Amino acid sequence: MNPRLERVERHLRLYEHPLVEFSAREDADAIEISLRPRFTDPKVHTYTFELHSRDLDDPQFEWMLQRHIFDGLQDYFIEMFVRTPQHLKENRRRELEGKL
């Protein structure tokens, strides 16, 4: 097994979140981290990001990984929005149909 992947997996086991599961896998020259919802309904995509050599060799690896996880969680939850005020045209249509 890849020692870099083992290192990432070991650190991911230190994180526990009630809504999201974390996993890692090799992906070419990088390690791909996946954030996957623990729930099945509604259906939500899996969020991924990669750690490259510069990340894996960083002397502050643990903090760098935490920053990537926290940034990824923020991005992931924002991507889960089904509708925002920026969907003004859609919101107006739904209001007229009585669905809001």
N, C-alpha and C positions, 0 to 999 in steps of 0.2 A: 504494500500500500504506500501511496505517496506520503512522505513525512509532512509535507505542507498541508495536505488535506487532513491528515490526522490532527495536526495542530489546530486548524480551524475548527474541526468537529469538537475537539476537546474544549475549546473556548465557547463554542455555541451551546454546549451542555450547561454552561454557567448561567444562561439566560432562560427565563421562563416567563411567558406572557399568556394571559387568559384567552386572548383572541387569535394569536398567531403562533404557528410552529416554525422553527428554523431548521434548515438542512443545508448541506454542502455537497458538491460533487466536482470532480475534475472536468475542466472544459478547455481543451487545447493547452495553452500555456498559462491558464488562469484557474482560479477556484471560483465556481459559481455558487453564490448564496441564494437560497430561496426562502421567501416569506410566504407562507400558505395559511389561509384561514382555518381555524379549528372547527368552524361551523360549515354546514353544507347548504344552508338556505338563508339568504339568497345565494345564488352562484356568484362567486367572485374569482377573478383571475389570480394566478400566482405571480408575485412580484419577485424579480431577480436582479442581482447586481453582481459584478465580478470583482475579485481581488486579484491584482496583478503582482508580478515579482516585486515591484517597488513597495507595494503594500505589505506583502508577506515578509519582506526583509526589513521593514521599518523597525528601528530599535524600540519604538513605542507601539508595537503591534497591537497590544491589548486595547489601548486607547483608540488607536486608529480603527480597529474593528468595531468598537463600541460606537464611534462616531458614524461609521458607515451603517450600522444597524439602526441607530436612532434616525439618521437622515432617510434611510430606506423606509422605516415605519411611517415617518411623516409623509413622504411621497406616496406611499402605498395607500394610506388612509385618504389622502386628497384624491387619488385616482379612483377611489370607490364612490365618489359622488355620482349620483344618477342624474341630478339636476342641480344647477346653481342659478343665482340671479342673472348670470350672463346668458342663460338660455331664455332670454326675455320673450322671443317669438313663440317658443314652445310653451312657456308659462301662460302667455296670453291665450293661446289656443285652448289649453287645458282649463283655464278659468271659464272661457266661453262654453266649454262642454260640461262645466260643473264638476270637474275632477280634482280641483284643488281646494 
